[in-house]
Amino acid sequence: MVKQSHAFPSVPGLGLVPYLEGQTLPEFKEAEGPSSNVISEIEEIEEGSKFTFPYKDGTRTVQLQHILFRSHGIIGRGTIVVRVVCACTHCVSKHCDWSGKKLVLKLSFPSVTRVSEKAFMDRCKEQAKGEHAWVLNHLPHIYWTFDIPFHERRPQAYFKERFGDDYEMRLLRGSIQEELEPLLSLKTASECAQVFYDIVQCHHWVHTYPQILHRDISHGNIMVRVKDGKKYGVLNDWDLAMWLDERDGISISQFRTGTRPYMAHEQHSPDWEGPHRYRHDMEALFYVILLLATLFSNPSEKDDEHSKKRQPYTKWYTEGDEFLRVKKISIIFVASWQPTLTHFFRPFHGWLKRLHDTMNDGFHALHAHIVRQRDAPRQILQFDDDTLNGHFSYDRLVWIMHQFGEEKLETHGREWQGKLQELQQAEDENKK
Ligand SMILES: [Zn+2]
């Protein structure tokens, strides 16, 4: 239920008022100012205005400050992220749970069946205890989430008209989250490297323990949290995530998700039937690093001169699936492929080349497997599709990325620290 914020009873003083069943929470009485409105369309969002949303048994109001992100594709991805401050009277005296926090309001229009980001993150929090607590530094902090069904404002028929065949029952979903820094806030190549390595470790943990698959690795979804002067890579935006055990029940059209320039090459093919595996996300991470290191003179600046020379990559942002599929195949399947990187990102050459080589080995192995299977259909041949038979696995990625040039990066959690020691010993023995 959505209520206007002026429905709050006036509260004398700032003292704690006992909460009664069904009563609007008086702690969040809105401060004096322009009246707020309930927004049910992204187009209605304006900086400076107020936004009221359902909160526990009442409502709560925030003031919109600055639009940080606005996507215009409305189907599935019509998302807006706005920096906000809590608009309650208690914030001034710091008695509010949101005072002093950097907050954003995120609004999107998922189908009614889509699990909320907060539900995924709550499951992560339950399991991120003890030796697993490190992962919380690498996940978004979602303080509140709410759903507003459309029928309260507009009939679903309106959306059917607008969405056509892609129509699904949709709702307005909002959340209040901690504001994070974008990738462009990073200053050095090794900071970038640590952030990407953090993303792999976080992705692995979430896939292994709460068993959630992110499915939308992109430049924009890799964020940075600054805590006590230290920077942490955060895997953000779990809007398209899924529980691993529900993967089999999902239709093919729902498998094809992601942000186009970064999607795994197989996903661009009309014949691809899924399922989405973790290696598809890791292939996407490879393209995130590749595009950044090819088109940017540093994390915050596009290198136009270099970009002109690297035409094929600038087109990745505008061209369609077939173009991208062909380009990506021409990278992965060519053993002699070499990236040409901007000066700032040249230290990434080693990573990109090695990540490329593991994919190259893996997809050649997959191809050989498919041919064998076709020519000897009675034989049961084993192939681990998740990791391309071990060629493109978390183990390989962590082994490649735990070190950046001569620098050892930070490996979180006992599990990988132990595994890296074993891998190091094995390598030392091979050298003997
Ligand atoms: Zn407040």
Boltz pocket constraint, residues with backbone or C-beta under 6 A from the ligand:
constraints:
  - pocket:
      binder: B
      contacts: [[A, 86], [A, 87], [A, 88], [A, 89], [A, 90], [A, 91], [A, 96], [A, 97], [A, 98], [A, 99]]
      max_distance: 6.0
